[in-house]
């Protein structure tokens, strides 16, 4: 199991979409929201995401495919 800290920046078209819920269901990942600023036309979330390395990589790739900007914040932590 590893943990990564990321900033997810959402375009206006995805602000109301339950992206983190889909991430949990489809990739068996566990996000922990540390900060967020979500408004009608934009939004960002800083969160720690725990999961198996392959699932984490696939989940981050999926977020990017959805149009979300994924910025890695710091190092990966193994747990």
Order of alpha helices (4+ residues) and beta strands (2+ residues): beta-alpha-beta-beta-alpha-beta-beta
